[in-house]
Amino acid sequence: MHDIRIGTLVEGRHAVQILPQILPHGFESFSLTFWQTTGDTDLAETGRRVRDIVEESGTRISCLEIFGNPLTGTGDDADTLASWERLIAHAHLFGCDLIGGFTGRLPGVPLDASLPRYAEVFGELSRRAADQGVRLCFENCAMDGNWQAGEWNIAHGPAAWELMWDALPADNIGLEWEPCHQMVGLIDPLPQLRKWAHKVFQVHGKDATSVPDNLSSGGA
């Protein structure tokens, strides 16, 4: 059985300052997150200092994460793809072998229209990652998107995952699985987990309950 550690998210830019403050609360692992860009963060220096902190405390960095749209390269997402590349290159300095985030998406078109660009971008990223002994994982939040259109992510449900794995078969690409995001789509997460457990590289969790009576009377 793999070691399962309970962790939390920490803003990557301020990890060196935040980690010592929250270690006394008993967390066993941490995901360091960036929004759209790693910006001017010195990843080499941050990685060395963070690794010293977690090794001394017996914790670990489970994942480095960049949440943006790496498929477009425009606007606020202009640096997102380069940030994926930087995190892959610097992961070993954090003692980490997992990079996570959104797949990105071509805005305003059906989900399957993004697959060629997804395969192009993450085909290259997965090869870079494999050379570094790194895996990639995708958060399954729809970010208010659906099959017809969206701005952020195509990896938000089983039908999309099937298309993604077919478009880009890569053993080092998987899921950062959050069951609550599936419950929003009225999907029972447990049967899904039984099928896709081999692709789940990290789990996010929140407290959530579906109330059948409310759904039957008011819908979702």
N, C-alpha and C positions, 0 to 999 in steps of 0.2 A: 504494500500500500504506500502510495506517495505521501510525503509529509505535507499536511494541509495547515497553513498558517493563516491566522486572522489578521487582516491589515486594514489600511485606510489610504485615501488619496492625499497627496501633499503637493502643493504647487512647486514645480521644479525650480523656478527662479529663486525661491526663498528656502529651499530644502535645508541648507546648512543651518539656518536660523530656527526653522520650525521643528526639525526632528528632535533636538534635545528637549524641547518644551513638551512634546507629546509622548516621548518614550515612557515616562512614568505611568502612563495610562494602560500599559500592558499590550500594546500592539506588537505583533510578531513580524510583520512585513509592511512594506510601503510601496505604492506606485507613485512615481513622480510624474506630474502632468504639466503639459504646456498647451496653450490655446493658440492654434494657427501658426505659431512660430516659436522657435527656441530663442529668437531675438539675439541680444548681445550676451547671453549667458555663456560664460567660459565653461564649456562642458568638461574639459580636461581637468581643470582645477576643482570644479564642483564634484566631479566623479571621485577624485581622490579623497576629498574631504568627507563626502558622504560615506564612502566605503569605510573610512576610518571610524566614523560614528557607528555604523551598523555592525561592523565586526566587533567593536568593543562591547556593544550591547547584546550581541547574540541574535540580532534581527537580520533582515536582508531587504534588498530592493528587489521586488518581484517583477516590476515592469517599468519601462519608460514610455510615456504616452504623449502623442501629438494629435490634438483634435482640430481638424480643419479639412479642407477639400484639396487633396493633392492632385486631383485630375484636371483642374482648371488652370491653376497657376496665375490667377488674376485677382485684383483687389486685395483684400485682407488675407487671401490665401496664396499670395505670390511666393511666399517662402515656405509653405507647408511641405512640399515635396523635398526641398533641400533639407528641411528639418528632420524628416524621416531618415534621409541619408546620414545626417550628422549623428543622430541617436544610434543608428546601427553601428557607425564607426566608433562611437565612444562607449557603447554598452559595457564592454569588458572592464572599463575603469570604474564602473559602479558595481561590479560583481554581478551583472545582470545579463540574461540571455533572451529577453523578451521585449519587443517593442509593440505598442498597441495604438489604436486610434480608429478613425472612420476610414472607410474605403475612399470617400469622396463620391461625387456623382456629377454627371453632366446636367446642369439645371434645365428644367422645363420640358424634359423629354421622358418617355417611359423608361422604366428601370433597365430593361434589357439593352437599350441603346447605349448604356454606359459600359457594357461588358468589354468591347474591344479596347477601349481606353484603359479600363481597369487592368486587363491582362497585359497591356503594354507597360504600364507604370509599375505594377506590382510584380510582373515577371522580372524586370530588372532589379527591383528592390529585394525580391526573394533570393535572387542569385547573390547579390551583395551580402545579404544576411547569412545565407548558407556558408559563404566563404569565411564569415566571422563566427560561425557556430551560434547564430542568433535565429530566433523564431519571430514571426509576425502574427498579431492577433487583432481581430476586428470587433469593436463594440457593436452590439446589435440594437442600438437605439435608432428608431426611425427618424428622429429629429423633425417630426411633423410631416415627413414625406410619406408617400405611398407608391404603389406600382406605377401610377401614371406620371408622377412628377415629384421632385424633391430637390434639396439644395446640398445635402451633406453626405448621405450614406446609402449604399445599396444593400448592405449586409444585415437587413433587419428582419429576416424570416427564413424558414426552411426552403421555400421555393427559390428564393434568391441565392441561398447558399449552394443549392444543387447547381444552378447556372454558373456560379463563381468557381466551384471546384472543377466543373467541366471545362470552363474557359481557361483555367490556370491550375492544372494539377501540380501541387507543390506540398510536400510533406511538412515543410516548415511554415505553412500558413494555416491559421485556425481562428478560433473565436475567443473573444473576451465576453463570455456569456452572462447575461443579466436576465434572470427569469421574469422579473417584473415587466420588462419591455415586451415579453411575449404575452403576458396576461392582459396587457392593454389591447392586444390584437385578439383577445379571447382564445388564445392558444394555451392548452394545458402544458406546462413546461416539463413535467416528468416524463411522459412518453417521448417528447422531443430529446430530452437529455439521454435517454436510453439509446437512441439512435445515433446521436452526435457526440457522445462523451469523448470519443477518440480525437475529436477536433476542438475540444474545449481546453484551452491553454491557461485560462484564468477566469475566475468567477467574480462578478460584482453582485452585490445583494442589497436589497431594501426590504422593509416590511410592507407587505401588500396583501389585500384580501379582495376576492371577487364575491359579490353578494348576488346570488342568482335571482332573488325576488326583485331587487332593484333593476337588474339588467332586463328581466322579462317585462317590467312595466315601463321603464324609461329608456332602455337601450344603452349603448356604450357611447 
